[in-house]
């Protein structure tokens, strides 16, 4: 294929006219498709329906230690859930607190607590004039919303296939005491599907922050969310690496079963050093008597152990792998060689990241929307919704049916072509 | 019976000696009983086991509006849960947000949000030099822990059988802009089991606070928790009364199903004016994508409607009524006429409040503990754990078996007698 940039103006115009006819055809289909959020599809949800039978009216509701799961108590979660989630997160159960249904809520609470009470005896952030966070970008919009909500200044840091630009991270973190944290999705990152390299994780664990209350917010959302049996990314476990580096307290790690069982009805967790956990428990005991132990028990009874969970994740992969592959195939077929877009090919997670020509992302998303296909808002993957190049679009292939997804992906590539040509024509 | 205070010193000493022999006998029993917390007993938990069958692998998991409860979304809860809980709280479903498993957590979050972001555009409390709360006392220790944790100054207000001393509440609230809230358990109060009179509720709704961001924290924890079919307390619904009084935004109201289904695995809720709800939702959308809708659906399918819930509460009452009556009977038999203690006789809720002679509560609790009966820590029912008269003890009769409870109550009365006699002898 001829790269668009090498076409003559007339060739471009002719191509654009043809594409607009095609776009009209799509508009007339009256589509109503959604590629905006990382939501599991119905077939994925059905995979966990067996969990609804894991507890029943005749079930024994006691934990292995004799605790009646139905009553008050158990601030940090039941032991067997800590073991299961510990295996999932690659952490010692003693380093884990099991929370409620949302790891986002745990992250929010963690920031909120740092604002009002500080971390391990340090000044509460709300008493400081400036609090800043590093935000590897493109990144997860809901992370950025939390820090924005708390008035924390967000500094974008460039992402690469091996993780954030660590030269910049190391420099900024060691120089500026106002920098209190960094958002990370280290495995199958949102939106790129990148996994941090061993070197990146090692450099994270060896950070020498100017602020003693600096923390890495390590959102391991996709820890067991592989697409393939053979091509699985692996990252160095961060708590262990921090401990080896003499930096045990440097990281808060988060995970949940939202995209394993039911989003909104799973269990979330935080892993951290014993120092950090003591700090957190001292707060948590004022906030709640305990989280939902019945749901913890339900998860344990359903999966039995980490092997059960991994087998379950293979079923998820079987449902969504064809969707990722279909999108990649269509992108490849429609866009390869045109020089108007690049996209990632992740081994896991929930997203594909698409880079348009500079200045095209908003327009592409608008075109798709006008033809009935909803994408994540352009800019959403950047702090304050400001993508400096207006080029990143997050593609979420899991929720639509395979047939709908193909239609949506085709329309998307059409929009990319149209907007790119308009851009190239306008720029001459 | 002769009141202890009218006995001669010799009579007291002889009585004390006999009681101490009896106390020795109890100590030798090696008891290990717990009357410290308002926990349902196993028989009560068993009443809700049918809820574990309400959802099963073949169940339809969609709400009436077509929402798949298993997926993300639904920030404020599913409609049918709002209707059920609305009927329980006597509020319009549109005034309700369904949360996770803990109303305490909702209260904590509400205070935390006021600290970091303020209420309806007012200055965040963390930016103020002084923030104060009125604390009707004796009251609920976990309320006081939240305000203490946030460094909020707590001012005790006297409680009576009709509610807090409203002359004091009105005066303080109208004069001091630093007073931002008041903790209330308006029905079957913790620990007395008092219910606010109509006049009290009306005066609450008509408060004229100096602070525009003053809120009543109305913890309606025991809204349907009656002990009797015939003697049921009824209180005026506060949101409606505030609206009628032109003070719609004055109150946050909380409730949960913790003591209806399973503590820790129920659903919690907040009811407030639409203004307040908008304010809260703007925050909540940064905190979570949504709460556990599957558990909301499970509750709705189990109860069907408010009548189902009320019938369920009759079963709870049948289990715990004999326990309350046993304690009252033993207190009556052992202590009536001795002039060394007073206790409440609630129509609902989870507690009996006991008033010893001044300066005896700590010692009574210590004596009970030494004989193997754990009571709520003396002082816990007061802000900062400081009971000025050292006289209030919260009695929680629900958790132990009836036989154990009788033993514990007998021991308790014995401890009251011993400590009272020692006090009277010491004071001469």
Interface residues (C-beta under 8 A of the other chain):
Chain A: X37 X39 X40 X42 X45 X48 X49 X50 X52 X53 X55 X56 X57 X58 X59 X61 X68 X69 X70 X71 X72 X73 X74 X100 X101 X102 X104 X105 X108 X109 X112 X115 X116 X117 X124 X126 X127 X142 X145 X146 X149 X150 X258 X262 X263 X264 X265 X283 X286 X287 X288 X289 X290 X291 X292 X293 X294 X295
Chain B: X37 X39 X40 X42 X45 X48 X49 X50 X52 X53 X55 X56 X57 X58 X59 X61 X68 X69 X70 X71 X72 X73 X74 X100 X101 X102 X104 X105 X108 X109 X112 X115 X116 X117 X124 X126 X127 X142 X145 X146 X149 X150 X258 X262 X263 X264 X265 X283 X285 X286 X287 X288 X289 X290 X291 X292 X293 X294 X295
